């Protein structure tokens, strides 16, 4: 029996946002002081999507991470304008891309 709990829509947004928070997010830390600044802890989904796109285009971002963040930005943008029937799928995709980007970033720094 599968007892794993599925994240809610709000939890998905919170997880993605936490990766982008200015002071504590791994994405701003990875891009360094010359990269985009990230988002505040109460950022909206539209702000999150915009910030993902900014980081994807940052010149200091490793290319594999940038590609994944670009996909995450596209999914988050789609979620921001999606109807209630499809928003969860778009958010799930955005979250998956952020997780993959984090793993790629971790692999890149450990090699």
N, C-alpha and C positions, 0 to 999 in steps of 0.2 A: 504494500500500500504506500502510495506517495504522500508523505506528510509535509512536503515543502510548501511554503506559503508563497503565493504569487504576489508580486509587488502591485500596489494600487497605482493609479494614475498619478496621484500626488507624490507617492514615494518615488516613482520613476523620475519625476521632475526634480525632486529633492536630491536624488542621487546624482543626476546630471549636473545640477546647480553646484553641488558640493565640490565637484571637480574643477569648477571655474571660479570659485570664490577668491577674491583678491588676496586675502591674507593667508589662506590655508589650502587652496586648490592645487592639485598637482599640475594642471595645465599651465597656469601662470608661472609656477615655479620652473617648469620645463622651458618656457620661452625666455626666461631671464628678464633682467631689468629693462631691456630695450624692446620687449614684446608688448602686446596689448595688456591692459591692466586687469581684465577679468570682470566679474560681476559682484554685486552686493548680495548679502545673504537672503534678501527678499526679492531678488530679480524675477521678473515675469518670464514666461516661456519665450516670448518674442525677444527679450533681451538676451536670454540664454542662446537662442538660435543665432542671433547677430554675433555674439561673442565667440561662439564656436567657429563661425565663418572667419572672424578676424584672426583667431589663432591658427586656423587652417592656412591662412595666407601670410602668416608671419615668416619672415625670411630665416629666422633662427630655428624654426620647427623642423625636426627631422622629416624627411619626405614621406616615409611610410606613415608616420603619425599624422602628418598634414593631410594625407589622402583620407585617412579614417575620420579625422575631425571634419573634413569637408562633407563626407557622407552623413556624419552625425548632424551637421548643420542643416543639410537638406531635409533630413527626417524630422528634425525639431521644427523647422520652418513649416513643413507639411502638417505637423501636429498642431501648430498654433492656429492654423486656419481650417483644420479638419472638422467634420461633423462628429458627433458623439460616438457614432458607430465605428469610426476608423482612427480616432485620436490615440487609443491605446496601442494599436499596432505601430503607428509612427513613432510614438514615444519609446516603445520597446526596441525598435530598430535603432533609434538614436542612442539609447542606453547601451545596446550591444556594441555599437561602433565606438563609443567612449571607452568601454571596457577593453575592446581590442586595441585601441590606441594606447591605453595605459599599459597593457601587456607588451606592446611593441616598444614603447618608451623604456620600459624596464629592461627589456632584452637589449635594447640599443645601448643603454648605459652600463650594462654588466659585461658586455663583450670587450 
